[in-house]
Amino acid sequence: MGRTVYINGKPYVVPVHVTGEDLRRIADVPGERQLVHIRPEGNVIVPKGHAMTVDEGEQFIDLPQGVFGWE
């Protein structure tokens, strides 16, 4: 069973266990951009090969290289 996560504000149902590359592919994130996991304790860059377990409603965005957040 999958979980709904949000990438750039759009909902995607993904497997519970995914990699950064899986999320990038599902959301069609361009290769030159970085995927960032938005967390209450701070934003975290998700490397392509990083394996993770996602929870319902988690948020991700893609940003240009070298940018870690927004105002």
PLY file of the C-alpha trace (Angstrom):
ply
format ascii 1.0
element vertex 71
property float x
property float y
property float z
element edge 70
property int vertex1
property int vertex2
end_header
0.00 0.00 0.00
1.28 3.45 -0.87
1.41 6.76 0.90
0.54 10.19 -0.44
3.45 12.63 -0.44
3.60 16.11 -1.94
6.31 17.10 -4.38
6.20 20.73 -5.46
2.71 20.91 -3.98
1.30 18.07 -6.09
0.12 14.81 -4.47
1.72 11.51 -5.52
0.99 8.05 -4.17
4.35 6.34 -3.67
5.55 3.10 -2.08
6.38 3.26 1.63
10.04 2.50 0.86
11.51 4.67 -1.91
14.79 6.22 -3.01
15.48 9.80 -3.94
15.69 8.64 -7.55
12.22 7.05 -7.28
10.71 10.32 -6.06
12.53 12.32 -8.76
11.25 9.98 -11.47
7.65 9.96 -10.18
7.52 13.78 -10.08
9.63 14.29 -13.23
12.27 16.37 -11.40
14.98 17.50 -13.85
18.43 15.99 -13.24
20.16 19.33 -12.64
17.84 20.18 -9.73
18.04 18.86 -6.17
15.19 17.23 -4.27
14.66 18.65 -0.79
12.64 17.05 2.02
10.77 19.74 3.96
10.90 18.86 7.64
10.00 20.84 10.79
13.58 20.54 12.06
15.01 21.82 8.77
15.18 21.09 5.08
17.22 18.05 4.01
18.63 17.36 0.54
17.62 13.88 -0.65
20.45 12.24 -2.62
19.36 10.18 -5.63
20.47 6.86 -4.11
19.17 7.58 -0.60
16.67 4.92 0.56
13.95 6.16 2.86
10.61 5.31 4.42
7.99 7.99 3.80
5.06 8.92 5.98
1.67 10.09 4.79
1.66 13.78 3.83
5.42 14.36 3.74
6.51 17.32 1.63
9.31 17.63 -0.93
10.32 20.34 -3.37
12.88 20.57 -6.12
15.25 23.53 -6.13
18.26 24.70 -8.16
21.62 23.40 -6.95
22.91 25.34 -3.93
19.48 26.55 -2.71
18.18 24.98 0.51
14.92 26.82 1.19
12.77 29.76 0.26
11.15 32.80 1.82
0 1
1 2
2 3
3 4
4 5
5 6
6 7
7 8
8 9
9 10
10 11
11 12
12 13
13 14
14 15
15 16
16 17
17 18
18 19
19 20
20 21
21 22
22 23
23 24
24 25
25 26
26 27
27 28
28 29
29 30
30 31
31 32
32 33
33 34
34 35
35 36
36 37
37 38
38 39
39 40
40 41
41 42
42 43
43 44
44 45
45 46
46 47
47 48
48 49
49 50
50 51
51 52
52 53
53 54
54 55
55 56
56 57
57 58
58 59
59 60
60 61
61 62
62 63
63 64
64 65
65 66
66 67
67 68
68 69
69 70
